[in-house]
């Protein structure tokens, strides 16, 4: 049985009030920004594949990647 069938089976066991709560929760989840998982990313171009491989090697060696704010701080520090 797939996840959809399992979900529907469980849904049918809920009271109408609980179904409404579940529906509202799903609506809340849908409204949140969806960030794609790193595992979902598939590079499409030759350059992207090379860059992705470099990134994966860097991570494997323990290099800590910078977030957006850290990159901005580093740029500001280098540029003065």
N, C-alpha and C positions, 0 to 999 in steps of 0.2 A: 504494500500500500504506500502510495506516494504521500508527500507532505501535504499536498492540497486535500487529499482524501482524509488524512488524519485530522487536519484542521477542521474540515467540514463536519466530521464525526463528533469532534469535541464541541464545536459550535452548537450543534443540535441538542446537546445535553445541557446547555446553559439556559438560565431563565431569561425572559425578554429584557429584564433590567440589566443583567450581566452582559447580555449580548450588546446592549447599548453602550456599556462601559468599554467593552472590547472595541467596538466600532469607533468610539471617540479616541481611544488610545492609538488605533491604527491611523486615524486622521492626524493625530499629533505627530506620529512617526513620519508620516508622509510629508509633513510641513517642515521637518528638520532638513537642513542641507545634507545631501548625500555625498560623502567623500568616498571616492573609489578606493578600493583596497589596492595595495601595492601588488598583490597577487593577481589582480584583475588586469593589470596593465600589460599590454602586448605592443612592443615597439613595431612601427610599421615601415620605417625607412631604414636604409643601411646605416646612416649616421645615428639614428635613434637606437638601433641595435648595438652599435659600438659604444655609445654613451651609457646605455643601460648596463652593458657588460662591465664597463669601468666602474660604474656605481656599485654594482653587486660585488666586485672584487674589493673595493674600498670598504664596504660594509663587512665583508667576510674577514678582513684583516683587523677589524675593531675600530676603524675610523668613525668618529662621531660626526654625523652630518649636521649641518647648521640649519636652523629654521629660518623663516623669512626675516624675523627681527635680528637674529644673529648675523645674517648676511649683511643687512643694512648697517649694523654696527661695525662690522669688519671693513666694509667699503668706506664708511666715514672715517675710520681710524687710518686707513691707508691713504685716503685722499687728503686728510688733514682738515 
